[in-house]
Amino acid sequence: MDHPVMLAAVAMILSAAHPASHAQVAPAFGGHFGSDVSVVCPTGGGERPMFKDVKSGRIYPIGDPHLRAVAAKACETELLHASAATTVPVSVANMRSTTVYVSFTLQSGAPAPINWTTSANCTVSGGGMAIAANQSCTATVPATVGSTRFCAALDAAPVNCWQAQANHQTMVETTFVTAAKCYPAGQPCVYYDISVIPQNCTDTAWAKDQCAGTGGASYNLPVAVVCDGTTTFACMGPASSHWGTEQYPSSCGDPNGICVGSGAKCVNAYFFPMFSGVPATHQPTGGCFKGKVFEVVWLSGS
């Protein structure tokens, strides 16, 4: 057991809506707990909250069913607060007229930890989620998972988003970090970008001929990335030879742009690595901070 939560005076607990610090025990409680009582929340399945005498450290079961219910509610609130402090809120939307199958993968290729809120429109499918047409699904992601990728398909959830380049699938690359590693610090956050880089493309190959002959763009579905309701980047087709022979999406910003953002003349996605030189100063990366919802939107169109 752990996470003590102080309650209001026991005489007031039956009507209390939220826990309060340094609870004074009413004489009617029996005098067992001295002047300060805390609720100790369970850490394992099947356990119940218990009372703790703060001065003596003694733990007591809660016999009164009404007090037990209030204590359970206090522990539920504590759990939600603890969860919010260690996770990042995520939403994945499907703006298409058919189901989209979405996967979220660790760099190892294994499914990444994510806690989906399932419903009739958001169902587990294979190693990912099936999101019904014109629906969105919410989730939370542990801030400790680090480097990850979202990808999607129209027939089945991709097995491994780290093979997206070989499979010509649009990549939403994410890095979830704890508050200590997030700037501005204070809460967990996520850094993100869209990538359509062909599998064997390099900066040198892009400068030479837009990575001609390197395997084809990593693109199958249009997508936008959004933070707190504001679109950061958007990448749409149809695929064309506008940026070379590798069939890059034609409405995905300007890979040679000198601004970063969702505008047509700005860099919206990685067409090539952009590790060095002038392009490195215009990398299309964003961050979603301070508990704001990060959203991946699979768009209609080609």
C-alpha positions in Angstrom: 0.0 0.0 0.0 1.1 3.5 -0.6 0.0 7.1 -1.6 -1.7 8.2 1.7 -4.5 10.7 1.0 -5.6 12.9 3.8 -9.4 13.2 4.3 -11.6 15.9 5.8 -12.8 15.5 9.4 -14.3 12.0 9.7 -17.5 13.7 10.9 -17.6 15.3 7.5 -16.4 12.5 5.4 -19.8 11.3 4.4 -20.4 14.5 2.6 -16.9 15.3 1.4 -16.3 15.4 -2.3 -12.5 15.6 -2.2 -9.7 14.7 0.2 -8.1 17.4 2.4 -4.9 17.5 4.3 -4.4 16.9 8.0 -7.8 15.4 8.8 -9.0 15.8 12.4 -10.7 12.7 13.7 -14.1 13.2 15.2 -14.5 11.8 18.8 -17.4 9.6 17.5 -14.9 7.6 15.5 -13.8 5.8 18.6 -10.6 7.5 19.6 -8.3 4.9 18.0 -6.5 7.1 15.6 -5.3 10.2 17.5 -5.7 13.5 15.8 -4.6 12.8 12.2 -5.9 10.1 9.9 -4.9 9.3 6.3 -6.3 6.9 3.8 -3.7 4.4 2.5 -4.6 3.4 -1.1 -4.2 -0.2 -2.3 -1.5 -1.1 -4.8 -2.6 -4.6 -5.7 -5.8 -6.1 -7.1 -8.5 -7.1 -4.6 -7.2 -4.9 -1.8 -9.2 -2.2 -0.1 -8.3 1.3 1.1 -7.4 1.4 4.8 -7.1 4.1 7.5 -3.7 5.0 9.0 -3.0 6.7 12.3 -0.4 9.2 11.2 1.1 9.5 14.6 1.5 5.8 15.5 1.7 4.5 11.9 -0.9 1.8 12.7 -3.1 0.6 9.8 -6.8 -0.2 10.3 -9.5 -1.6 8.0 -12.4 0.6 7.3 -15.5 -1.1 8.6 -18.1 1.5 7.8 -19.3 0.9 4.2 -20.0 4.7 3.6 -16.5 5.7 4.8 -15.0 2.9 2.7 -16.8 4.2 -0.4 -15.5 7.7 0.2 -12.0 6.3 0.8 -12.2 4.3 -2.5 -13.2 7.5 -4.3 -10.3 9.4 -2.8 -7.9 6.6 -4.0 -9.4 6.7 -7.5 -8.8 10.4 -7.7 -5.2 9.9 -6.5 -4.7 7.2 -9.2 -6.0 9.5 -11.9 -3.7 12.3 -10.8 -0.7 9.9 -10.7 -1.6 8.6 -14.1 -1.9 12.1 -15.6 1.6 13.0 -14.2 3.2 10.1 -16.1 1.3 9.9 -19.4 0.6 11.9 -22.5 -3.0 12.2 -23.8 -3.3 11.1 -27.4 -6.2 11.0 -29.9 -6.1 9.2 -33.3 -8.8 10.2 -35.8 -10.0 8.6 -39.0 -11.5 11.2 -41.4 -11.9 8.6 -44.2 -15.1 6.8 -45.3 -13.7 3.4 -44.4 -12.0 1.8 -41.4 -8.4 2.6 -40.8 -6.1 0.2 -39.0 -3.5 1.9 -36.8 -0.4 0.5 -35.2 2.0 2.1 -32.6 5.4 0.5 -32.5 8.6 0.6 -30.5 12.0 0.8 -32.2 12.4 -2.9 -31.4 9.4 -3.7 -33.7 7.2 -4.7 -30.8 3.9 -3.0 -30.1 4.5 0.1 -27.9 2.6 0.6 -24.6 -0.6 2.6 -25.1 -3.8 2.6 -23.2 -6.7 2.9 -25.6 -10.2 3.7 -24.7 -12.1 1.1 -26.6 -15.7 1.3 -27.9 -17.8 0.1 -30.8 -15.8 2.5 -33.0 -12.4 1.8 -31.5 -11.6 -1.9 -31.4 -8.5 -3.9 -30.9 -7.4 -5.5 -34.2 -4.2 -7.6 -34.5 -1.5 -5.6 -32.9 -3.2 -2.3 -33.4 -6.6 -0.6 -33.4 -9.4 -0.5 -35.9 -10.9 3.0 -36.1 -14.3 3.3 -37.8 -15.0 5.8 -40.5 -15.2 9.4 -39.4 -14.4 8.5 -35.8 -11.6 9.2 -33.3 -10.2 7.2 -30.5 -8.5 8.4 -27.3 -5.5 6.9 -25.5 -2.7 7.7 -23.1 0.9 6.8 -23.7 3.5 6.4 -20.9 6.0 9.2 -21.0 8.8 6.7 -20.6 8.3 4.9 -23.9 10.7 7.1 -25.9 11.1 6.7 -29.6 8.0 5.3 -31.3 6.0 5.4 -34.6 2.4 5.5 -35.7 1.5 4.0 -39.1 -1.7 2.8 -40.7 -3.2 0.8 -43.5 -6.7 0.1 -44.9 -6.7 -3.7 -44.7 -5.0 -4.6 -41.4 -2.9 -3.1 -38.7 0.7 -3.0 -39.8 2.8 -5.5 -37.9 5.8 -3.1 -37.4 5.9 0.6 -38.1 9.7 0.5 -38.1 9.4 -1.4 -41.4 7.2 1.4 -42.8 9.8 2.5 -45.3 10.1 -1.0 -46.8 6.3 -1.2 -46.9 5.8 2.3 -48.3 3.7 3.5 -45.3 3.4 7.0 -44.0 5.2 7.4 -40.7 4.3 9.6 -37.8 7.5 9.5 -35.6 7.0 10.3 -31.9 9.3 10.6 -28.9 7.4 10.5 -25.6 9.4 11.9 -22.7 9.0 12.5 -18.9 8.7 15.9 -17.4 12.4 15.9 -16.5 13.4 15.5 -20.2 10.7 17.8 -21.6 11.4 21.4 -22.4 9.6 23.4 -21.2 9.7 21.1 -18.2 6.8 20.6 -15.8 4.8 17.8 -17.5 5.5 14.9 -19.8 5.3 15.7 -23.5 5.7 14.3 -27.0 7.9 15.5 -29.8 6.8 14.4 -33.3 7.2 14.7 -37.1 5.9 13.1 -40.3 8.3 11.2 -42.5 8.0 10.0 -46.1 11.7 9.2 -46.5 12.5 6.4 -49.0 14.3 3.4 -47.4 17.7 4.1 -48.8 17.6 7.9 -49.2 20.4 10.1 -47.9 21.0 13.9 -47.9 23.6 13.4 -50.7 21.2 11.3 -52.8 18.5 14.0 -52.4 20.8 16.7 -53.5 21.8 14.7 -56.5 18.4 13.6 -57.9 15.8 13.6 -55.1 16.8 10.0 -54.1 15.9 8.5 -57.4 16.1 4.7 -57.4 16.3 4.4 -53.6 13.0 2.4 -53.1 10.1 4.8 -53.3 8.6 7.2 -50.8 7.3 5.9 -47.5 3.8 7.0 -48.2 0.4 5.3 -48.3 -2.1 7.5 -46.5 -2.5 11.3 -46.0 -2.0 12.4 -42.4 -1.9 15.5 -40.2 -0.4 16.0 -36.8 -2.3 18.2 -34.4 -1.6 19.6 -30.9 -4.4 21.1 -28.8 -6.6 21.4 -31.8 -4.0 23.2 -34.0 -2.6 21.5 -37.1 1.2 21.5 -37.0 2.0 19.6 -40.2 -0.1 18.0 -42.9 1.0 15.7 -45.7 -1.4 14.6 -48.5 -1.2 13.0 -51.9 -1.8 12.1 -54.6 1.7 10.7 -55.1 3.4 12.2 -58.1 6.7 12.9 -59.7 6.5 16.6 -58.6 9.5 16.1 -56.2 11.3 13.4 -58.2 10.7 9.8 -59.4 10.1 8.2 -56.0 6.4 9.1 -55.9 6.4 11.5 -53.0 3.0 12.9 -52.0 2.4 16.1 -54.0 0.6 18.1 -51.2 3.0 17.8 -48.4 4.6 21.2 -48.2 7.9 22.1 -49.8 10.8 19.9 -48.8 13.2 22.7 -49.8 11.3 25.4 -48.0 12.9 27.8 -45.6 10.0 27.8 -43.1 8.5 25.0 -41.0 4.7 24.6 -40.6 1.5 23.5 -42.2 1.7 25.9 -45.2 2.2 24.7 -48.7 5.5 26.6 -49.1 6.9 25.3 -45.7 8.5 22.0 -44.8 5.8 19.7 -43.5 7.5 16.3 -43.6 10.9 14.6 -43.9 11.4 13.8 -47.6 15.1 13.1 -46.8 17.1 13.0 -43.6 18.1 16.7 -43.4 21.0 15.9 -41.1 23.4 18.6 -42.3 23.6 21.8 -44.2 20.9 24.4 -44.6 18.0 21.9 -44.5 18.9 21.0 -40.9 17.8 24.4 -39.8 14.2 23.7 -41.1 13.5 20.3 -39.8 9.7 19.7 -39.5 9.6 18.7 -35.9 7.0 19.8 -33.3 6.2 19.3 -29.6 3.0 19.0 -27.7 3.5 20.3 -24.1 1.7 20.9 -20.8 -0.8 18.1 -20.9 -2.2 19.1 -24.3 -3.7 16.4 -26.5 -1.5 15.1 -29.3 -3.6 14.0 -32.3 -2.8 12.0 -35.3 -5.4 12.5 -38.1 -5.6 10.1 -41.0 -7.1 12.3 -43.7 -9.5 11.5 -46.6 -8.0 11.4 -50.1 -5.1 9.6 -51.6 
